[in-house]
Amino acid sequence: MSRVPAALTALTMALLLCSGSALAKKDAETGAEPNTQVPAGSRHYAATGFPDRLVASPAQDAARGFSVAWRTDTSVKAPVLEWVLAGDSPDVGTPTRITATTQALTTELGASHHHRADITGLQPDTLYLWRVQGQNTWSAWNQLRTAGRADQPLTLLYFGDTQNKNLSHVSRVMRAGIKAAPDARLSLFAGDLVSGGDGQDDSEWGEWFAAAGWLPQETAVAPAIGNHEYFEEFEDTPQERRVLGRHWPVTFALPRNGVDAADTSTYWFDYQGVRIAVLDGTSALDLGTAKAQAAWLDTVLADNPHPWSIVLLHQPFYSPREGRENTELRDVLLPVVRRHQVDLVLQGHDHTYGRRGEGQGATPQFVVTVAGPKQYRLSDEARATMAPVGEDTQLFQVLKIDPSHLRYEARTVTGRLYDGFELTRGTDGRKQKTELTQGRIAPRDCTRAQTLKGRADRCWE
């Protein structure tokens, strides 16, 4: 085998580390906080024989199964996951064992193995214990409850873009969400979980998991993919193209039921009376898959047996930021959303807050939100067409759903109610919207003229 690729890889890693060091130096000079808390050259988040980055995700039928992804170093080649019915004794009994599939990944922190195990045949609304294997060691036992029946009430959490300074700033948003909704079984994310492209991609993912704490093990995590989970290959050349980042396919164990044109980044699942379809906006806009995704989404929503539907994607149909128009999403995918009267469209990307309905009906409701510290500014159009809107505010969302009601609350990181509404479903299937105004704080605007780095188009880096 040729040694040239290895040499090029080493050179690339060295250049990326230098780039990361230069960015950290620039941040220090401007007084801006660096993107990660990892000192230049640190291998703090390198893989070891101990399992880490554990994350559970829902199966297509989340009442009957879930899947788990985790990471180790390359000494672990075919680890197992153990699961068992949860009980009150430390004697867990005899667990069922599942041998994981494994994929290799090499990053600036070295080589690692990423593992996946799919757990099937479970009972609805049942608490299970599970743990994963490393090199002569195990993870903690984790508890996860499967989805219940379609008529049972559900609480879920939703987070907009995390992306930057995950350990420093995003961790408190996730903690606030867990405290506000301790009964949440499901956590949705808008994409751009990390920033990427600065030579510290693996450390950024390490900090995302550090920020999330126990949330990825004890709720089922379902993320959309963002543009920052892609990277630009051959940048600034005629051959420049958008390429799926290497972390995405191995970091999460998502349902394998997406559209062929974006099979690792689109998927759907049912969770207690809600059908949730996850789209890939970057692939639709930049890789020509909008029509394929629209046809797939049409099929997914056409046979929805549940009273509610949610579409999750990164780029918004209606952008609250100046200068962004995702025209192809509106032209190709939005008609499907309208035709099937999707209840809630959850989006990110624009690092502000904005909500709007469409037409005279109660649905769809379109939400753009942000969890991380990077904060943009609202456009004049957003202020005229969305309400409420917001700048300079880190948020999380709590949804409470039963067969007749969908209650949506957006709360600031300190727990204050920023936005809220409730959809009520009548016996004829029609839906009405009621605004939740009691206790809601006034919309927030950015009062800074520019960021610490001198950018007037943003409120905070």
C-alpha positions as CSV (number, residue, x, y, z in Angstrom):
1,M,0.0,0.0,0.0
2,S,1.3,3.4,-0.9
3,R,2.7,5.6,1.8
4,V,1.6,8.9,0.1
5,P,-1.9,9.0,1.6
6,A,-0.5,8.6,5.1
7,A,2.0,11.3,4.5
8,L,-0.6,13.6,3.2
9,T,-2.8,12.8,6.1
10,A,0.0,13.7,8.6
11,L,0.6,17.0,6.7
12,T,-3.1,17.8,6.7
13,M,-3.4,17.2,10.4
14,A,-0.3,19.4,11.1
15,L,-1.8,22.2,9.0
16,L,-5.1,21.9,10.7
17,L,-3.5,22.1,14.2
18,C,-1.5,25.2,13.1
19,S,-4.7,26.7,11.8
20,G,-6.4,26.0,15.1
21,S,-3.5,27.6,17.0
22,A,-3.7,30.7,14.8
23,L,-7.4,31.0,15.4
24,A,-6.9,30.7,19.2
25,K,-4.2,33.4,19.1
26,K,-6.5,35.7,17.1
27,D,-9.3,35.2,19.6
28,A,-6.9,36.0,22.5
29,E,-5.8,39.2,20.8
30,T,-9.5,40.4,20.3
31,G,-10.6,39.3,23.7
32,A,-13.1,36.8,22.2
33,E,-13.4,33.5,23.9
34,P,-12.0,30.5,21.9
35,N,-14.3,28.0,20.4
36,T,-13.2,25.2,22.6
37,Q,-11.6,25.0,26.0
38,V,-8.9,22.7,24.6
39,P,-5.4,24.1,24.6
40,A,-3.5,23.9,21.3
41,G,-2.0,20.5,20.8
42,S,-4.0,18.9,23.6
43,R,-5.2,15.3,23.2
44,H,-7.7,15.5,26.0
45,Y,-10.5,14.0,23.9
46,A,-8.5,11.3,22.1
47,A,-10.1,7.9,22.2
48,T,-9.1,5.3,24.8
49,G,-10.1,1.8,25.7
50,F,-12.8,3.3,27.8
51,P,-16.1,3.7,26.0
52,D,-17.2,7.3,25.5
53,R,-19.5,9.5,23.4
54,L,-22.4,7.2,24.2
55,V,-25.7,8.2,22.5
56,A,-29.0,6.5,22.2
57,S,-31.4,7.2,19.3
58,P,-34.9,6.1,18.5
59,A,-35.7,3.2,16.3
60,Q,-38.3,3.7,13.5
61,D,-40.8,2.4,16.0
62,A,-39.5,4.0,19.2
63,A,-41.9,1.9,21.3
64,R,-40.1,-1.3,20.3
65,G,-36.5,-0.4,20.1
66,F,-33.6,2.0,20.1
67,S,-30.0,2.1,18.9
68,V,-26.7,3.1,20.6
69,A,-23.5,4.5,19.2
70,W,-20.2,4.8,21.1
71,R,-16.5,5.3,20.6
72,T,-13.3,3.6,21.7
73,D,-9.7,3.4,20.5
74,T,-8.8,0.8,17.9
75,S,-7.9,-1.9,20.4
76,V,-11.7,-2.5,20.7
77,K,-12.9,-4.3,17.5
78,A,-16.2,-6.1,18.2
79,P,-17.6,-4.9,21.5
80,V,-21.0,-5.9,22.9
81,L,-23.9,-4.0,24.3
82,E,-25.9,-5.5,27.1
83,W,-29.5,-4.7,27.9
84,V,-32.0,-5.9,30.5
85,L,-35.3,-4.9,32.1
86,A,-34.6,-2.2,34.7
87,G,-35.2,-3.2,38.3
88,D,-34.5,-1.8,41.8
89,S,-31.8,-4.3,42.7
90,P,-28.1,-4.0,41.8
91,D,-28.5,-7.6,40.7
92,V,-29.6,-6.9,37.1
93,G,-29.9,-10.5,36.3
94,T,-28.8,-12.0,33.0
95,P,-28.7,-9.4,30.2
96,T,-29.1,-9.9,26.5
97,R,-25.9,-9.3,24.5
98,I,-25.7,-7.7,21.1
99,T,-22.4,-7.5,19.1
100,A,-21.8,-4.1,17.7
101,T,-20.8,-3.2,14.1
102,T,-17.6,-1.1,14.0
103,Q,-16.3,1.7,11.7
104,A,-12.8,3.3,11.9
105,L,-12.2,7.0,11.9
106,T,-8.9,8.9,11.9
107,T,-8.9,12.6,13.1
108,E,-6.4,15.1,14.4
109,L,-6.5,13.2,17.7
110,G,-5.6,9.9,16.0
111,A,-7.4,6.7,15.2
112,S,-10.7,5.5,16.8
113,H,-13.4,2.9,16.4
114,H,-17.1,3.9,16.4
115,H,-19.6,1.2,17.3
116,R,-23.3,0.7,16.8
117,A,-25.8,-1.7,18.3
118,D,-29.5,-1.9,17.5
119,I,-31.9,-3.1,20.2
120,T,-35.2,-4.6,19.0
121,G,-38.2,-6.5,20.3
122,L,-38.7,-4.3,23.4
123,Q,-42.0,-3.4,25.1
124,P,-43.6,0.0,25.0
125,D,-43.4,2.4,27.9
126,T,-40.8,0.2,29.6
127,L,-37.6,1.2,31.4
128,Y,-34.5,-0.7,30.3
129,L,-30.9,-0.8,31.5
130,W,-28.1,-0.8,29.0
131,R,-24.3,-0.6,28.9
132,V,-21.5,-0.9,26.4
133,Q,-18.1,-2.6,26.3
134,G,-14.7,-1.1,26.0
135,Q,-11.2,-2.7,26.3
136,N,-11.6,-4.9,29.5
137,T,-14.1,-2.4,30.9
138,W,-17.7,-1.2,30.6
139,S,-19.7,2.0,30.6
140,A,-22.1,2.8,33.4
141,W,-25.5,1.2,33.3
142,N,-27.9,3.7,31.7
143,Q,-31.7,3.8,32.0
144,L,-33.8,4.6,28.9
145,R,-37.6,4.2,28.7
146,T,-39.1,3.2,25.4
147,A,-41.9,5.3,23.8
148,G,-45.4,4.6,25.1
149,R,-48.7,4.1,23.3
150,A,-49.9,6.8,20.9
151,D,-52.5,8.0,23.4
152,Q,-50.0,8.6,26.2
153,P,-48.7,12.1,26.9
154,L,-45.2,12.9,25.7
155,T,-42.6,15.5,26.8
156,L,-39.7,16.2,24.5
157,L,-36.9,18.8,24.3
158,Y,-35.7,20.8,21.3
159,F,-32.5,22.6,20.9
160,G,-31.4,24.9,18.1
161,D,-27.8,25.2,16.8
162,T,-25.3,24.5,19.6
163,Q,-22.2,24.8,17.3
164,N,-19.8,27.0,19.2
165,K,-18.3,27.0,22.7
166,N,-20.3,23.9,23.6
167,L,-18.6,23.2,26.9
168,S,-18.3,26.8,28.0
169,H,-21.8,28.1,27.0
170,V,-24.1,25.4,25.6
171,S,-23.7,23.0,28.6
172,R,-25.9,25.3,30.8
173,V,-28.6,25.4,28.1
174,M,-28.8,21.6,28.1
175,R,-28.8,21.4,31.9
176,A,-31.6,24.0,32.0
177,G,-33.6,22.0,29.6
178,I,-33.3,18.8,31.6
179,K,-34.3,20.7,34.8
180,A,-37.3,22.2,33.1
181,A,-38.4,18.9,31.6
182,P,-37.1,16.1,33.8
183,D,-39.7,13.7,32.3
184,A,-38.5,14.3,28.7
185,R,-37.9,11.1,26.8
186,L,-36.8,12.5,23.5
187,S,-34.3,15.3,22.5
188,L,-34.3,16.9,19.1
189,F,-31.4,19.0,17.7
190,A,-31.5,21.4,14.7
191,G,-28.0,20.6,13.4
192,D,-24.7,22.5,13.4
193,L,-23.9,20.7,16.7
194,V,-20.3,21.6,16.2
195,S,-18.5,24.3,14.1
196,G,-15.9,22.1,12.4
197,G,-13.3,23.0,9.9
198,D,-10.8,24.6,12.4
199,G,-8.5,21.6,13.0
200,Q,-10.2,20.7,16.2
201,D,-13.2,18.8,14.9
202,D,-12.8,15.8,17.1
203,S,-12.2,18.0,20.2
204,E,-15.4,19.9,19.3
205,W,-17.3,16.7,19.3
206,G,-15.7,15.7,22.6
207,E,-16.9,19.0,24.1
208,W,-20.4,18.5,22.7
209,F,-20.7,15.2,24.5
210,A,-19.2,16.7,27.6
211,A,-21.7,19.6,27.5
212,A,-24.6,17.1,27.0
213,G,-23.8,15.1,30.1
214,W,-26.2,12.3,30.7
215,L,-28.8,13.6,28.2
216,P,-27.6,11.4,25.2
217,Q,-27.8,8.2,27.3
218,E,-31.1,8.7,29.1
219,T,-33.2,10.4,26.4
220,A,-33.4,9.3,22.8
221,V,-31.5,11.8,20.7
222,A,-32.6,12.7,17.1
223,P,-30.5,15.4,15.4
224,A,-30.9,17.0,12.0
225,I,-27.7,17.5,10.0
226,G,-26.4,21.1,9.5
227,N,-24.1,22.6,7.0
228,H,-21.3,22.6,9.6
229,E,-21.5,18.8,9.6
230,Y,-20.4,19.0,6.0
231,F,-17.1,20.4,4.8
232,E,-15.8,22.1,1.7
233,E,-13.5,19.9,-0.4
234,F,-11.1,21.6,-2.8
235,E,-12.1,25.0,-1.3
236,D,-11.5,28.1,-3.5
237,T,-10.8,26.0,-6.6
238,P,-13.0,25.2,-9.6
239,Q,-13.5,21.7,-8.1
240,E,-14.9,22.9,-4.8
241,R,-17.8,20.8,-3.6
242,R,-19.7,20.1,-0.4
243,V,-18.9,16.7,1.2
244,L,-20.4,15.0,4.2
245,G,-18.2,15.2,7.2
246,R,-16.7,12.0,8.5
247,H,-18.1,12.3,12.0
248,W,-21.7,12.4,11.1
249,P,-22.3,8.8,9.9
250,V,-20.5,7.2,12.9
251,T,-21.5,9.5,15.8
252,F,-25.2,8.7,15.9
253,A,-27.1,5.4,15.4
254,L,-30.0,6.8,13.4
255,P,-32.9,4.9,11.7
256,R,-31.8,3.7,8.2
257,N,-35.0,4.6,6.4
258,G,-34.1,7.9,4.6
259,V,-34.1,8.8,1.0
260,D,-31.4,7.1,-1.1
261,A,-29.9,10.4,-2.2
262,A,-29.2,11.4,1.5
263,D,-29.4,8.0,3.2
264,T,-27.3,8.9,6.3
265,S,-28.8,12.3,7.0
266,T,-32.6,11.8,6.4
267,Y,-34.8,9.5,8.5
268,W,-38.2,9.3,10.2
269,F,-39.6,7.7,13.3
270,D,-42.8,7.4,15.3
271,Y,-42.9,8.5,18.9
272,Q,-46.1,8.3,20.9
273,G,-48.6,9.8,18.5
274,V,-46.2,11.9,16.6
275,R,-44.5,11.2,13.3
276,I,-41.2,13.0,13.0
277,A,-39.4,13.4,9.6
278,V,-35.9,14.7,9.5
279,L,-34.6,16.4,6.4
280,D,-31.1,17.4,5.1
281,G,-31.3,21.0,4.0
282,T,-27.7,21.2,3.0
283,S,-28.0,18.3,0.6
284,A,-31.3,19.7,-0.7
285,L,-29.8,23.2,-1.4
286,D,-26.2,22.3,-2.4
287,L,-26.3,18.7,-3.7
288,G,-29.4,18.7,-5.7
289,T,-31.5,16.3,-3.6
290,A,-34.5,18.6,-2.9
291,K,-36.8,16.8,-5.3
292,A,-35.8,13.4,-4.0
293,Q,-36.3,14.5,-0.4
294,A,-39.7,16.0,-1.3
295,A,-40.9,12.7,-2.9
296,W,-39.7,10.8,0.2
297,L,-41.3,13.2,2.6
298,D,-44.6,13.0,0.7
299,T,-44.6,9.2,1.2
300,V,-43.5,9.4,4.9
301,L,-46.3,11.9,5.7
302,A,-49.0,10.3,3.5
303,D,-49.4,7.2,5.7
304,N,-49.0,8.9,9.1
305,P,-51.5,7.2,11.4
306,H,-50.9,9.7,14.2
307,P,-52.7,12.9,15.2
308,W,-49.5,15.0,15.0
309,S,-46.5,15.5,12.7
310,I,-43.2,17.4,13.1
311,V,-40.6,18.2,10.4
312,L,-37.1,18.8,11.6
313,L,-34.4,20.4,9.4
314,H,-31.5,22.8,9.8
315,Q,-32.1,25.6,7.2
316,P,-35.4,27.4,7.6
317,F,-38.1,27.8,5.0
318,Y,-38.4,31.4,6.1
319,S,-35.2,33.0,7.2
320,P,-35.1,35.5,10.0
321,R,-31.6,36.7,9.1
322,E,-30.9,39.3,6.5
323,G,-29.7,38.1,3.1
324,R,-30.6,34.5,3.4
325,E,-33.2,33.0,1.0
326,N,-33.6,29.2,0.9
327,T,-35.7,29.4,-2.2
328,E,-35.4,25.8,-3.3
329,L,-36.6,24.6,0.1
330,R,-39.8,26.8,-0.3
331,D,-40.3,25.9,-4.0
332,V,-39.8,22.1,-3.7
333,L,-40.2,20.9,-0.1
334,L,-42.6,23.5,1.4
335,P,-45.6,22.4,-0.8
336,V,-45.3,18.9,0.8
337,V,-45.3,20.4,4.3
338,R,-48.4,22.4,3.4
339,R,-50.2,19.5,1.7
340,H,-49.9,17.3,4.7
341,Q,-50.7,20.1,7.1
342,V,-47.6,19.5,9.2
343,D,-48.1,20.8,12.7
344,L,-44.6,22.1,13.6
345,V,-41.5,22.8,11.6
346,L,-38.4,23.0,13.8
347,Q,-35.4,24.8,12.3
348,G,-32.1,26.5,13.2
349,H,-29.2,27.9,11.1
350,D,-29.9,31.6,11.5
351,H,-28.9,32.0,15.2
352,T,-31.9,34.2,16.1
353,Y,-35.4,33.4,17.3
354,G,-38.5,33.8,15.1
355,R,-41.9,32.1,14.8
356,R,-44.5,32.4,12.1
357,G,-47.6,30.7,10.9
358,E,-48.9,30.4,7.4
359,G,-52.2,31.7,6.1
360,Q,-55.3,31.6,8.2
361,G,-54.9,28.1,9.6
362,A,-53.3,27.1,12.9
363,T,-50.7,25.0,11.2
364,P,-47.9,24.7,10.2
365,Q,-46.1,26.7,12.8
366,F,-42.5,27.5,11.7
367,V,-39.8,28.0,14.4
368,V,-36.2,29.1,14.1
369,T,-34.2,29.1,17.3
370,V,-30.6,28.9,18.7
371,A,-29.1,27.3,21.8
372,G,-25.5,28.3,21.3
373,P,-23.7,31.6,21.9
374,K,-23.2,32.6,18.3
375,Q,-25.9,35.2,17.8
376,Y,-26.9,36.9,14.5
377,R,-29.2,39.9,13.8
378,L,-32.8,39.9,12.6
379,S,-33.8,41.2,9.2
380,D,-36.5,43.8,8.8
381,E,-38.6,41.3,7.0
382,A,-38.4,38.9,10.0
383,R,-39.6,41.7,12.3
384,A,-42.6,42.3,10.0
385,T,-43.6,38.7,9.4
386,M,-42.6,36.8,12.6
387,A,-43.8,37.1,16.2
388,P,-42.2,36.9,18.6
389,V,-38.6,37.4,17.4
390,G,-35.5,37.7,19.4
391,E,-31.8,38.4,19.3
392,D,-28.9,37.8,21.8
393,T,-30.7,35.0,23.6
394,Q,-29.9,31.4,24.2
395,L,-33.0,29.2,24.3
396,F,-34.3,25.7,24.7
397,Q,-37.8,24.4,23.8
398,V,-40.2,22.1,25.7
399,L,-43.0,20.3,23.9
400,K,-45.8,18.5,25.7
401,I,-48.0,16.4,23.4
402,D,-51.1,14.3,23.9
403,P,-53.7,13.2,21.4
404,S,-55.7,16.4,21.7
405,H,-53.0,19.0,22.5
406,L,-49.5,20.1,21.5
407,R,-48.1,22.7,23.9
408,Y,-44.9,24.5,22.8
409,E,-42.7,26.6,25.1
410,A,-39.5,28.4,24.2
411,R,-37.5,29.3,27.3
412,T,-34.4,31.3,27.9
413,V,-31.3,29.7,29.4
414,T,-32.4,31.1,32.8
415,G,-35.8,29.5,32.4
416,R,-38.0,32.4,31.5
417,L,-40.9,31.9,29.1
418,Y,-40.0,33.6,25.8
419,D,-42.7,32.2,23.5
420,G,-45.5,29.7,23.8
421,F,-48.6,28.4,22.1
422,E,-50.9,25.4,22.2
423,L,-52.5,23.6,19.3
424,T,-55.8,21.9,20.1
425,R,-57.1,19.1,17.9
426,G,-60.9,18.7,17.6
427,T,-62.8,15.5,17.1
428,D,-63.0,16.4,13.4
429,G,-59.2,16.7,13.2
430,R,-59.2,20.5,12.8
431,K,-56.7,22.4,14.9
432,Q,-56.9,25.7,16.7
433,K,-54.0,27.7,18.1
434,T,-54.0,29.6,21.4
435,E,-51.1,31.9,22.3
436,L,-49.6,31.4,25.7
437,T,-48.9,35.0,26.9
438,Q,-49.0,34.7,30.7
439,G,-45.5,35.1,32.1
440,R,-44.0,35.6,28.7
441,I,-41.1,38.2,28.8
442,A,-40.7,41.0,26.3
443,P,-38.8,40.3,23.0
444,R,-35.1,40.9,23.3
445,D,-32.9,42.9,20.9
446,C,-29.2,43.0,20.6
447,T,-27.8,46.3,22.0
448,R,-24.2,45.8,20.8
449,A,-22.9,47.7,17.8
450,Q,-20.5,44.9,16.9
451,T,-18.9,41.8,18.2
452,L,-15.5,41.6,19.9
453,K,-14.0,40.7,16.6
454,G,-15.6,43.8,15.0
455,R,-18.4,42.2,13.1
456,A,-21.5,44.4,12.8
457,D,-23.6,41.7,11.1
458,R,-23.5,39.6,14.3
459,C,-24.5,40.3,17.9
460,W,-22.1,37.8,19.5
461,E,-19.4,35.3,18.2
